[in-house]
């Protein structure tokens, strides 16, 4: 007689894992592996990296998932290697070569072309992407040999720096807005140079204010005797926001969703206020309570709250 399967009990885990995603693994697969290693109940990532790409993939657990959208909206920085002279059907090294051209470009020509891609530009999303049309990802159409019309989208290239060039490999550093496809940028640079191109390598080195300093690999997580110690606190995702410190009474009201006129409230210690209205992180002592909008006249409006006891 078969024994009924016992459902695994997951733990309530809160925090952020700064993962160095390996090549060949999808972002979702990396998340599933880390979630299993930490025995976490709830988890999510903060923006997809292609399987061939490596680097910083912040993984959010528990209460941190409430703030993952902030990193989805954040600027990203990459190191990339563009293979000049070859186009592939996917725009990266995972695809099939569909065109080959001779490469005869100089550093000066490269610098002149790079200048054209700095600042606000428009990109046509690639067919090999997760964007959906009629409920189906574009990459499914592409794999079936179907090419659909796509509208160009505005993005911003905040920084596009020449790193090195050893023909046919051009290394660049790119800081860009959300929604930017580095594959498309590489292809467009190759087209502008008259030789075509695809991405040979891509490594993300910064997401918002998060950098590679404290990243860990899946192997390090698996080998650590207490892997939860590798997690950064939830407010690691919010470090760019000014802090507001509340008293216990104000904190209680804040967690009940009340708007607080801080300028009129008595406090044992005056709250630390942002210099200008905007989004803030809110604390009671060292405990993060959530985020809020600090409006005119020091009105604090709760936004996303941390569950009591988290």
N, C-alpha and C positions, 0 to 999 in steps of 0.2 A: 504493500500500500504506500503510495507516494505521500511524503510529508509535505504539508503546505509550506510555501515559501515565506520566510520571515522578512518582512519589510525592514530595510535598514533605517535606523533612526539617525537622522542628520542633526548636527549641532547648530545652534544659533551663533554664527561667527560674524563679527563686524570688523571691517578694516579693508585695507587696500594692499594688494600684492603687485609690486612693480616687476612684472615678468619680462625677461629677455626671451621673446618668442624665437624658437628655432626655425630654420628653413624647412619647408616641406609640410608644415603643420598649419591647418587653418586656425583662425582666431577662436572659433567655437570649439574646435577639438582641444586647443590649449586650455580653454576655460573649463571644459569638462574634466580634463585630467587634473587640473589644479583643484577644482571643487571636490573631486573624489579624494585627493590627497589630504585636504583639510577637513574632510567630512562635513562640508558646509551645506546648510539647508538652502540658502538663497545666494545667487551669484549672477554677475553680468559683466561684460567687457565694455570698453569705452571707445570703440571705433575699430573697424576691421582692418587687419593687415592681410595682404594677399599671402597665400601659402609660400611663395618663393621669397617673400620679404622676411626680415628679421628685426629684432629690436624691441623698443619699449611698448609693452601692451599692459596698461594698468587694468587689473582685474578687481572688481568691486564685490564685496561680500556683505550680506545683511543690510544694515542701515546705510552703508556706503552706496548701495545701488540707487538710493534716492537722489544722489548727486552725480550720477554717471553722465547725465545729459550735459552737464557743464563741460566735461571733457570732449564730448561729441562735438560741441560747438567751438572748442578751443583751437587755436593755431597749432600746427604740427611742424616739426623740423626733421628733415631727412638727409642722409648721405646716400647718394645714388651713383651708379656707374652706368653710363649710356654707351651702348655698343653702336658706333657709327657704321654706316655702310650696309646694314642688314635690317630689313623690316620683317616682323613676324605677325601672324594672324591675331595674336593676343596682345601684342605690344610689349611683351616681356620674354624672358628666356624660356618660359614653359611652352611657348607656341612653336608652330612650324614656320620656317623661313619662307617668305613669299616673294621677297625681292632682295637682290644683292647689287651694290654699286661700289665703284672705286671711291676711296676716301683720300682727298687731297686738300685738307684745310689747315689753316694756320691758327696760331693762338689769337692773332689779331682778328681774324674772321669769326672765331668762336666768341670772343668778347663782344664784338659788334652785334652778333645774333642774340646773345644772352640779354643785352640791354633791351631788346624788343619784348622780352617776356617778363620784365619786372613791372610791378604795380598791378593795377586792375587789368585783367585780360578775360577773354571768353574761351571756354573749352567745350568741345563736343564730347559728351560721355562716351566711353568705348562700348562696343557691343559686348565684350567680355566684362560685364559688371553686374552687380546685384540689383541695379535699378529695375523696377518692374513696369511692364506694359501689359495691360489687361490681366493683371494678377500673376503674370509669369516673369521671372527674371530675364533680363536681356541675354545673359549667357546661355540660357536654354535655346533661345532663337538662334544664337550664333552657332551653337553646336549642331543645330539642325540645318545649318547652311543658309539661314535667313538673315538678311540685313535690313534693319528698320531705320527710318529717318529719326534722327534725334536733334533736338534743339540745343543750340549752344547755351552754356550757363556761365554767369559771371563768377569769377573767383579772383583772389588777390595773391600775387606772389610777393610777399614782403621782403624776401631776400633770395637772391639767386647768385651764388658765388662759384667762381672757377676754383677747383681744388688742384687738379692735375690733368695732363693729357699725354697719354702714350698710345698713339694710334694703334687700333681704332677705338680705344677706351677713353672716354671723357668722364672724369669724376667731378661731381657737383655737390654743393650743399644748398638745400632749398628750405626756406621757411614759408609756409603758405596757409591760407585760410581753409576752413572746413570745405569739403566737397571738391577739393583739388585732386585730380588724378595725375600722379607723377608719371605714370606710363604715357599718358597723353602728352604731358609736357616734354618728355624725352622724344616721343615721335615727332612732335611739332618742331622741336629744335633741330632734329635730323632733317626734316623737310626743308626748314629754312636754310640749312647748310647745303642743301642740294644732294644729299647722299642717303637720306633715310636713316632710321635708327630704331632700336628697341632697348628696353632696360635689361641690363645684365645682372644688376644687383640693386637692392634697396634695403636700407636700414633706417628705422625711425629712432631718433635720438632724443626727442623732446616732445611732450604733449602738454600744452599750457605751460605751467611752471614746473612740471615734473620732468626730471632729467635722468640720465642713465646711472647716476652715482650709486644708487642703492638697489639696482636690479638684481634679480636672482633667476637662475635657470630652473626648469622643472626637475632636473637631476638634483639640484641643491635642495629643493623643497622635499623631494622624496627621501633624501638622505638625512635630513635634519631631524634630530631626536624630538624637537618640539616645534614643528613647522609654523604654528600660530605666532611664534615669536618673530617670524619674518614679515608679518603684516605691519604696514604703516597705519596710523590712526585714520579714522574717517575724515578728519579735517585736513588731511594731506591734500585732498581734492580741492580745498577751499582757501589755500594759503594766499591767493591773490586778493581776497576780499578783506576789507578792514574789519576789525573785531569790535563788538559791543559787549560789555560786561554788565550783567544784571545782578540785582540783589535777589535774595530768595523769594521775596514776595512778588517782585516783577517777573522772575523766572516762572513762578507758578502760573501767573496770569498769561504769560507768553505761551506756555505749553498748553493752555486751554484755548489758544487761538485768538486771544484778545489783542487788539491794537493798543499800543502803549504810547501815550504822549510823554516821552521821556523828559522833556524840558520842564514839565510840571510835577513830576513824580518825586517824592522824597526818597533818598537813597543813602545808605550808610557810606558808600563810596560812590562818587558821581560816575555814571557809566562812561566808558571810553567810547566816544562817538566818532563816526567817520567825518572827515573834513567836508565832504560834499554828499548830497543825497545819492543813494544808490544801493546796491546789494551789499549786505554785510553778513558776517557769521556771528552767532550769538552764543554767549557762554554764561554759565554760573560757575565761577571759579575756573577750574581746568576742564570742566565738563561741557562739551559742545551740546547746545540745545537745538540747533538748526540754523536755517538761513532766514533772512527777512529783507524787506525793502525799507530803508530808512528814507522817509520822505521829508517834505518841507515841514518846518516847525518841530523837527525831531519826532515825528510820528513813526513808530516802529511797527510795521505790518508783518506778522508771521507769514512765512512762505512754506518751506519744507521743515518739518519737525522731526527730531530724533525721538524714537519711542522711549518711554520711561524705563530706566533700567538697562538701556543698551550701552 
